[in-house]
Amino acid sequence: MKLVEAYTDGACRGNPGPGGWGVLLRYEDQEKEFSGGELRTTNNRMELTAAIQALRKLNEPCHIEIYTDSVYVKDGITKWLAQWKSRGWKTAAKKPVKNKDLWLELVDIVEQHKVDWYWVKGHAGHAGNERADTLANIGLDQMLDDANNRF
C-alpha cells in the first residue's frame, strides 16, 4: 500500500464568507497541489473540504498521513464522530452536528484508505502546512476572480 502525505488547510475571509481550501500531496519524490473555493462558506467547512479533496485525489487505496492545523477536523474524525453517530448526529449539548453533510462524505471516503491524522500548529513555519495555507488562499482568490468575471 502506497504511503502518501497530505497537508490540508482551509481559509475564509469572514466566517461565513468566501473561502478556499488547499491540498499538498506527497508520494515518494512527487508532489501535487490542488485548491478550490466557495463564495459563501465557513472556515470549518473549508478545512473539512480540504481533507475530503485530499482523499478524493487518490487513485487507489493508500496509507495516507493527513496533516491539518484544524483541531475541529482531527478531533472530529478521531474523537467525536462515534459519539455523534450514537446520539443520532447530535452534540453532547443535544444540538445538531454542524457540517453533517461533509462529515458523512469524509467518513465514506476514509473507509477506502488507512488514514493517520496529525495536528500541526498553523502559521508556525511547518513547510507543508504553509504551502497548504497558500493553496487555500489561491483557491479563494481564484474563485473570487471567477465570480467577478461572470455576467
Disulfide bonds with the S-S distance in Angstrom:
none
